[in-house]
Amino acid sequence: MQNLFSSLYLIHIKQLLLDKNYFQNTIILNFEFGGSKMAKQIFINLPVKDLSKSISFFKKLGFKFNPQFTDDKAACMIIGENIYSMLLLEKFFKTFTKKIIADANKTTEVLIAVDAPTRKAVDQMVKKAVEAGGSIYNKPQDHGWMYGHSFADIDGHQWEVLYMVETAMPKE
């Protein structure tokens, strides 16, 4: 059994290739047990009420979209190299799950954390989010070596924006 797991290096969790080449509900993990390889790609799927308003909101924060994987039901937002968020109209999102979709304005379904190059960039992104119609859901947190601030997008999804100086991290 140990050999089976140690030889396994690529795991695909619930990878679905759907109409118009969408990869939905997909997390692709590429790792070796005990090795150093980590995730190759991450797709965060978020239900949205109004796709065009959500696209507009995130464009105001500086995010770009991949038009190849964007239509009237979904949009592929580029968060970073090989990191994406698929913004899916709620009706379309429901086709991927048998569970009730969480109302992100009432419950926390997920905290999405993204890094920023400076403290100033953290505050700028949160400011842009509020100006674009989002809201602040938590006050800034300053731990010396790490600074973060948080906003909720127009659908209530919670985003953490962080700046870290890893060399200043406390030693255990």
C-alpha positions as a Markdown table, in Angstrom:
| # | Residue | x | y | z |
|---|---|---|---|---|
| 1 | Met | 0.0 | 0.0 | 0.0 |
| 2 | Gln | 2.9 | 2.4 | 0.8 |
| 3 | Asn | 4.3 | 1.9 | -2.7 |
| 4 | Leu | 1.0 | 2.8 | -4.3 |
| 5 | Phe | 0.8 | 6.1 | -2.5 |
| 6 | Ser | 4.5 | 7.0 | -2.9 |
| 7 | Ser | 4.3 | 6.4 | -6.6 |
| 8 | Leu | 1.2 | 8.5 | -6.9 |
| 9 | Tyr | 2.2 | 12.0 | -8.0 |
| 10 | Leu | -0.7 | 13.6 | -9.9 |
| 11 | Ile | -4.2 | 13.6 | -8.3 |
| 12 | His | -7.1 | 15.1 | -10.1 |
| 13 | Ile | -10.1 | 15.9 | -7.8 |
| 14 | Lys | -13.4 | 16.0 | -9.6 |
| 15 | Gln | -12.1 | 17.4 | -12.9 |
| 16 | Leu | -15.0 | 18.1 | -15.2 |
| 17 | Leu | -14.6 | 19.2 | -18.8 |
| 18 | Leu | -17.9 | 20.8 | -19.7 |
| 19 | Asp | -19.5 | 22.6 | -22.6 |
| 20 | Lys | -17.3 | 25.4 | -24.1 |
| 21 | Asn | -14.1 | 23.9 | -22.5 |
| 22 | Tyr | -14.9 | 25.0 | -18.9 |
| 23 | Phe | -12.9 | 23.3 | -16.1 |
| 24 | Gln | -15.3 | 23.5 | -13.2 |
| 25 | Asn | -15.1 | 22.5 | -9.6 |
| 26 | Thr | -11.5 | 21.6 | -10.3 |
| 27 | Ile | -8.5 | 21.5 | -8.0 |
| 28 | Ile | -5.5 | 19.8 | -9.6 |
| 29 | Leu | -2.8 | 18.8 | -7.1 |
| 30 | Asn | 0.6 | 17.9 | -8.4 |
| 31 | Phe | 2.8 | 16.6 | -5.6 |
| 32 | Glu | 5.0 | 13.8 | -4.4 |
| 33 | Phe | 4.5 | 12.4 | -0.9 |
| 34 | Gly | 7.5 | 13.7 | 1.0 |
| 35 | Gly | 8.6 | 15.7 | -2.1 |
| 36 | Ser | 8.5 | 19.4 | -2.9 |
| 37 | Lys | 6.1 | 19.7 | -5.7 |
| 38 | Met | 2.9 | 21.6 | -4.9 |
| 39 | Ala | -0.3 | 22.5 | -6.8 |
| 40 | Lys | 0.0 | 23.3 | -10.5 |
| 41 | Gln | -3.3 | 25.1 | -10.9 |
| 42 | Ile | -6.1 | 26.2 | -8.7 |
| 43 | Phe | -9.6 | 27.0 | -9.8 |
| 44 | Ile | -11.8 | 28.7 | -7.2 |
| 45 | Asn | -15.5 | 28.5 | -8.3 |
| 46 | Leu | -17.7 | 31.2 | -6.9 |
| 47 | Pro | -21.5 | 31.7 | -7.5 |
| 48 | Val | -22.5 | 35.2 | -8.5 |
| 49 | Lys | -25.9 | 36.8 | -8.8 |
| 50 | Asp | -25.1 | 39.2 | -11.8 |
| 51 | Leu | -22.1 | 38.1 | -13.9 |
| 52 | Ser | -21.6 | 41.5 | -15.7 |
| 53 | Lys | -21.7 | 43.4 | -12.4 |
| 54 | Ser | -19.2 | 40.9 | -10.9 |
| 55 | Ile | -16.8 | 41.3 | -13.9 |
| 56 | Ser | -17.1 | 45.0 | -13.6 |
| 57 | Phe | -16.4 | 44.9 | -9.8 |
| 58 | Phe | -13.2 | 42.8 | -10.2 |
| 59 | Lys | -11.9 | 44.8 | -13.2 |
| 60 | Lys | -12.0 | 47.9 | -11.0 |
| 61 | Leu | -9.7 | 46.0 | -8.6 |
| 62 | Gly | -7.3 | 45.3 | -11.5 |
| 63 | Phe | -8.1 | 41.7 | -12.3 |
| 64 | Lys | -8.1 | 40.5 | -15.9 |
| 65 | Phe | -10.3 | 37.9 | -17.5 |
| 66 | Asn | -9.6 | 35.1 | -20.0 |
| 67 | Pro | -12.1 | 35.6 | -22.8 |
| 68 | Gln | -11.6 | 32.1 | -24.0 |
| 69 | Phe | -13.4 | 30.8 | -20.9 |
| 70 | Thr | -15.9 | 33.6 | -20.5 |
| 71 | Asp | -19.4 | 33.8 | -21.8 |
| 72 | Asp | -22.9 | 34.7 | -20.5 |
| 73 | Lys | -22.9 | 32.0 | -17.8 |
| 74 | Ala | -19.3 | 32.2 | -16.4 |
| 75 | Ala | -16.1 | 34.2 | -16.4 |
| 76 | Cys | -12.6 | 33.1 | -15.8 |
| 77 | Met | -10.8 | 35.7 | -13.6 |
| 78 | Ile | -7.0 | 35.5 | -13.6 |
| 79 | Ile | -5.8 | 35.8 | -10.0 |
| 80 | Gly | -2.2 | 34.8 | -10.7 |
| 81 | Glu | 0.0 | 32.5 | -12.6 |
| 82 | Asn | -2.1 | 29.3 | -12.8 |
| 83 | Ile | -4.6 | 30.6 | -10.2 |
| 84 | Tyr | -8.1 | 31.4 | -11.4 |
| 85 | Ser | -11.6 | 32.1 | -10.1 |
| 86 | Met | -14.5 | 31.0 | -12.1 |
| 87 | Leu | -17.3 | 33.4 | -11.5 |
| 88 | Leu | -20.5 | 31.3 | -12.2 |
| 89 | Leu | -24.0 | 32.6 | -12.4 |
| 90 | Glu | -25.9 | 30.9 | -9.5 |
| 91 | Lys | -28.2 | 29.0 | -11.8 |
| 92 | Phe | -25.1 | 27.6 | -13.7 |
| 93 | Phe | -23.2 | 26.9 | -10.4 |
| 94 | Lys | -26.2 | 24.8 | -9.2 |
| 95 | Thr | -25.5 | 22.3 | -12.1 |
| 96 | Phe | -22.2 | 21.3 | -10.4 |
| 97 | Thr | -23.6 | 20.5 | -6.9 |
| 98 | Lys | -26.5 | 18.8 | -5.2 |
| 99 | Lys | -26.0 | 21.0 | -2.1 |
| 100 | Ile | -27.7 | 24.3 | -1.4 |
| 101 | Ile | -25.5 | 27.2 | -2.4 |
| 102 | Ala | -24.4 | 29.2 | 0.6 |
| 103 | Asp | -25.5 | 32.8 | 0.8 |
| 104 | Ala | -22.1 | 34.5 | 1.2 |
| 105 | Asn | -23.9 | 37.5 | 2.8 |
| 106 | Lys | -25.1 | 35.4 | 5.7 |
| 107 | Thr | -22.6 | 32.6 | 6.1 |
| 108 | Thr | -18.9 | 32.1 | 5.4 |
| 109 | Glu | -18.3 | 29.5 | 2.7 |
| 110 | Val | -14.6 | 30.2 | 2.1 |
| 111 | Leu | -12.0 | 32.9 | 2.8 |
| 112 | Ile | -10.0 | 33.7 | -0.3 |
| 113 | Ala | -6.5 | 35.0 | 0.5 |
| 114 | Val | -4.3 | 36.7 | -2.0 |
| 115 | Asp | -0.9 | 38.3 | -1.5 |
| 116 | Ala | 0.2 | 41.8 | -2.3 |
| 117 | Pro | 3.7 | 43.2 | -3.0 |
| 118 | Thr | 3.4 | 45.9 | -0.3 |
| 119 | Arg | 1.3 | 47.2 | 2.7 |
| 120 | Lys | 0.3 | 50.1 | 0.5 |
| 121 | Ala | -1.0 | 47.7 | -2.2 |
| 122 | Val | -3.1 | 45.8 | 0.4 |
| 123 | Asp | -4.8 | 49.1 | 1.4 |
| 124 | Gln | -5.2 | 50.2 | -2.2 |
| 125 | Met | -7.0 | 46.9 | -3.2 |
| 126 | Val | -9.4 | 47.2 | -0.2 |
| 127 | Lys | -10.0 | 50.8 | -1.0 |
| 128 | Lys | -10.8 | 49.9 | -4.7 |
| 129 | Ala | -13.1 | 47.1 | -3.6 |
| 130 | Val | -15.1 | 49.5 | -1.4 |
| 131 | Glu | -15.2 | 52.1 | -4.1 |
| 132 | Ala | -16.5 | 49.4 | -6.6 |
| 133 | Gly | -19.4 | 48.4 | -4.3 |
| 134 | Gly | -17.8 | 45.9 | -1.9 |
| 135 | Ser | -17.5 | 46.3 | 1.8 |
| 136 | Ile | -14.9 | 46.0 | 4.6 |
| 137 | Tyr | -15.7 | 43.0 | 6.8 |
| 138 | Asn | -12.8 | 43.1 | 9.2 |
| 139 | Lys | -10.4 | 45.8 | 10.3 |
| 140 | Pro | -6.7 | 45.7 | 9.2 |
| 141 | Gln | -4.5 | 43.3 | 11.1 |
| 142 | Asp | -0.8 | 44.2 | 11.7 |
| 143 | His | 1.5 | 41.5 | 13.1 |
| 144 | Gly | 4.7 | 43.3 | 12.3 |
| 145 | Trp | 6.0 | 40.7 | 9.8 |
| 146 | Met | 2.5 | 40.3 | 8.2 |
| 147 | Tyr | -0.2 | 42.9 | 7.4 |
| 148 | Gly | -3.6 | 42.1 | 6.1 |
| 149 | His | -6.9 | 43.7 | 5.4 |
| 150 | Ser | -10.2 | 42.2 | 4.2 |
| 151 | Phe | -13.1 | 43.0 | 2.0 |
| 152 | Ala | -16.3 | 41.3 | 0.8 |
| 153 | Asp | -17.1 | 41.5 | -2.9 |
| 154 | Ile | -20.6 | 42.4 | -4.2 |
| 155 | Asp | -21.8 | 38.8 | -3.7 |
| 156 | Gly | -20.5 | 38.6 | -0.1 |
| 157 | His | -17.4 | 36.4 | -0.8 |
| 158 | Gln | -14.7 | 37.3 | 1.7 |
| 159 | Trp | -11.2 | 38.2 | 0.4 |
| 160 | Glu | -8.1 | 38.5 | 2.6 |
| 161 | Val | -5.3 | 40.7 | 1.1 |
| 162 | Leu | -1.9 | 40.0 | 2.8 |
| 163 | Tyr | 1.6 | 41.4 | 2.7 |
| 164 | Met | 4.3 | 39.3 | 4.4 |
| 165 | Val | 7.9 | 39.8 | 5.1 |
| 166 | Glu | 8.8 | 36.1 | 5.5 |
| 167 | Thr | 12.4 | 36.9 | 6.7 |
| 168 | Ala | 10.9 | 38.8 | 9.7 |
| 169 | Met | 8.6 | 35.9 | 10.7 |
| 170 | Pro | 9.0 | 35.0 | 14.3 |
| 171 | Lys | 11.2 | 31.9 | 14.9 |
| 172 | Glu | 9.6 | 29.0 | 16.8 |
